[in-house]
Amino acid sequence: MTPLLVVLGAAVGAPLRYLTDRAVQSRHQSLFPWGTFTVNLAGCLLLGGLAGAGTALPESLFALLGTGFCGALTTYSTFGYETVRLTERRAYFAAAANVVVSLAAGVGGAAFAYETVHALIS
């Protein structure tokens, strides 16, 4: 049953990533990959919140939302590709900012969501 839940979560997360990425990126004229940044940050916040819920969350729901949905919503490969592409265009500041801001926001967002949900549930 768990593999099916992961597939169902991914079936929603992947198209939502694509649509969100295109919608956000179309509103920005900069080289910075705002669409990928947005979906990755949203995934980190959601996954941090789910982890913060701990045992209050059924395993099946974590498989559906955490592994399936968040796994398909976020994208490390596109993050890496866009960073390399920025470097190839000699947009070194944008490439470095992509790495630093994405990692700081992702880890910080996950930690914030974890602590917030954990505090609300405890």
Sine and cosine of phi, psi and omega as CSV:
sin_phi,cos_phi,sin_psi,cos_psi,sin_omega,cos_omega
0.00,0.00,-0.61,0.80,-0.02,-1.00
-0.87,0.50,-0.71,0.71,0.03,-1.00
-0.85,0.53,-0.59,0.80,0.02,-1.00
-0.91,0.42,-0.65,0.76,0.03,-1.00
-0.90,0.44,-0.63,0.77,0.04,-1.00
-0.90,0.45,-0.69,0.72,0.01,-1.00
-0.89,0.45,-0.67,0.74,0.01,-1.00
-0.90,0.44,-0.67,0.74,0.05,-1.00
-0.89,0.46,-0.67,0.74,0.01,-1.00
-0.92,0.39,-0.55,0.84,0.00,-1.00
-0.91,0.42,-0.39,0.92,0.08,-1.00
-1.00,-0.05,-0.65,0.76,-0.08,-1.00
-0.91,0.40,-0.68,0.74,-0.07,-1.00
-0.91,0.42,-0.76,0.65,0.05,-1.00
-0.90,0.44,-0.57,0.82,0.03,-1.00
-0.91,0.42,-0.61,0.79,0.07,-1.00
-0.87,0.50,-0.75,0.66,-0.04,-1.00
-0.88,0.48,-0.75,0.66,-0.05,-1.00
-0.91,0.42,-0.66,0.75,0.02,-1.00
-0.91,0.40,-0.71,0.71,0.01,-1.00
-0.84,0.54,-0.75,0.66,-0.02,-1.00
-0.90,0.43,-0.68,0.73,-0.04,-1.00
-0.90,0.43,-0.70,0.71,-0.02,-1.00
-0.94,0.35,-0.72,0.69,-0.06,-1.00
-0.90,0.43,-0.53,0.85,-0.01,-1.00
-0.93,0.37,-0.29,0.96,-0.01,-1.00
-1.00,-0.06,-0.03,1.00,-0.02,-1.00
-0.84,-0.55,0.69,-0.72,0.00,-1.00
-0.98,-0.19,0.21,0.98,-0.03,-1.00
-1.00,-0.05,0.23,-0.97,0.06,-1.00
-0.96,0.28,-0.40,0.92,-0.06,-1.00
-0.88,0.47,0.73,-0.69,-0.04,-1.00
-0.98,0.18,0.97,0.25,-0.06,-1.00
-0.89,0.46,-0.56,0.83,-0.01,-1.00
-0.90,0.43,-0.74,0.67,0.02,-1.00
-0.91,0.42,-0.65,0.76,0.05,-1.00
-0.85,0.52,-0.69,0.73,-0.04,-1.00
-0.90,0.44,-0.75,0.66,-0.03,-1.00
-0.93,0.38,-0.60,0.80,0.02,-1.00
-0.93,0.38,-0.65,0.76,0.04,-1.00
-0.91,0.41,-0.68,0.73,0.03,-1.00
-0.87,0.49,-0.67,0.74,0.03,-1.00
-0.90,0.43,-0.64,0.77,0.03,-1.00
-0.91,0.42,-0.67,0.74,0.04,-1.00
-0.89,0.46,-0.71,0.70,-0.01,-1.00
-0.91,0.40,-0.71,0.71,-0.02,-1.00
-0.92,0.40,-0.61,0.79,0.08,-1.00
-0.89,0.46,-0.66,0.75,0.05,-1.00
-0.91,0.42,-0.66,0.76,0.04,-1.00
-0.89,0.45,-0.68,0.74,0.03,-1.00
-0.91,0.41,-0.59,0.81,0.04,-1.00
-0.91,0.42,-0.46,0.89,0.04,-1.00
-0.94,0.34,-0.43,0.90,0.08,-1.00
0.84,0.55,-0.74,-0.67,-0.08,-1.00
-0.97,0.26,-0.14,0.99,0.07,-1.00
-0.94,0.34,-0.24,0.97,-0.03,-1.00
-0.97,-0.23,0.80,-0.60,0.04,-1.00
-0.88,0.47,0.57,-0.82,0.00,-1.00
-0.82,0.57,-0.62,0.78,-0.03,-1.00
-0.90,0.44,-0.62,0.79,0.02,-1.00
-0.94,0.34,-0.59,0.81,0.06,-1.00
-0.92,0.40,-0.62,0.78,0.04,-1.00
-0.89,0.45,-0.69,0.73,-0.02,-1.00
-0.92,0.40,-0.80,0.61,-0.10,-0.99
-1.00,0.05,-0.72,0.69,-0.07,-1.00
-0.95,0.30,-0.84,0.54,-0.06,-1.00
-0.98,0.21,-0.77,0.63,-0.07,-1.00
-0.96,0.29,-0.88,0.47,-0.10,-1.00
-0.92,0.40,-0.82,0.57,-0.03,-1.00
-0.91,0.42,-0.59,0.81,0.02,-1.00
-0.89,0.46,-0.59,0.80,0.00,-1.00
-1.00,0.05,-0.46,0.89,0.01,-1.00
-0.94,0.35,-0.66,0.75,-0.03,-1.00
-1.00,0.06,0.33,-0.94,-0.04,-1.00
-0.50,-0.87,0.96,-0.28,0.05,-1.00
-0.98,0.20,-0.57,0.82,-0.04,-1.00
-0.91,0.42,-0.67,0.75,0.02,-1.00
-0.93,0.36,-0.61,0.79,0.09,-1.00
-0.84,0.55,-0.74,0.67,0.02,-1.00
-0.91,0.42,-0.71,0.71,0.00,-1.00
-0.88,0.48,-0.71,0.70,-0.03,-1.00
-0.92,0.38,-0.54,0.84,0.07,-1.00
-0.92,0.40,-0.69,0.72,0.05,-1.00
-0.89,0.45,-0.68,0.74,0.01,-1.00
-0.88,0.47,-0.64,0.77,0.05,-1.00
-0.90,0.44,-0.64,0.77,0.03,-1.00
-0.91,0.42,-0.67,0.75,0.03,-1.00
-0.89,0.46,-0.52,0.86,0.04,-1.00
-0.99,0.11,0.07,1.00,-0.02,-1.00
0.90,0.44,0.44,0.90,0.09,-1.00
-1.00,-0.05,0.92,0.38,-0.14,-0.99
-0.91,0.42,-0.63,0.77,0.02,-1.00
-0.89,0.45,-0.71,0.71,0.01,-1.00
-0.90,0.44,-0.62,0.78,0.01,-1.00
-0.91,0.41,-0.72,0.69,0.01,-1.00
-0.91,0.41,-0.65,0.76,0.03,-1.00
-0.90,0.44,-0.62,0.78,0.03,-1.00
-0.86,0.51,-0.71,0.70,-0.02,-1.00
-0.92,0.39,-0.79,0.61,-0.09,-1.00
-0.91,0.41,-0.75,0.66,-0.05,-1.00
-0.93,0.38,-0.66,0.75,-0.01,-1.00
-0.90,0.44,-0.71,0.71,0.00,-1.00
-0.92,0.39,-0.71,0.71,-0.01,-1.00
-0.90,0.44,-0.72,0.70,-0.01,-1.00
-0.92,0.38,-0.66,0.75,-0.02,-1.00
-0.91,0.42,-0.77,0.63,0.00,-1.00
-0.92,0.39,-0.69,0.72,0.03,-1.00
-0.90,0.44,-0.66,0.75,0.02,-1.00
-0.91,0.42,-0.67,0.74,0.02,-1.00
-0.90,0.43,-0.69,0.72,0.01,-1.00
-0.90,0.43,-0.68,0.73,0.02,-1.00
-0.88,0.47,-0.73,0.68,-0.01,-1.00
-0.90,0.43,-0.65,0.76,0.03,-1.00
-0.85,0.52,-0.80,0.60,-0.05,-1.00
-0.90,0.44,-0.64,0.77,-0.01,-1.00
-0.90,0.44,-0.78,0.62,-0.01,-1.00
-0.91,0.41,-0.66,0.75,0.01,-1.00
-0.87,0.49,-0.66,0.75,0.02,-1.00
-0.92,0.38,-0.59,0.81,0.00,-1.00
-0.95,0.32,-0.53,0.85,-0.04,-1.00
-1.00,0.09,-0.54,0.84,-0.05,-1.00
-0.96,0.28,0.00,0.00,0.00,0.00
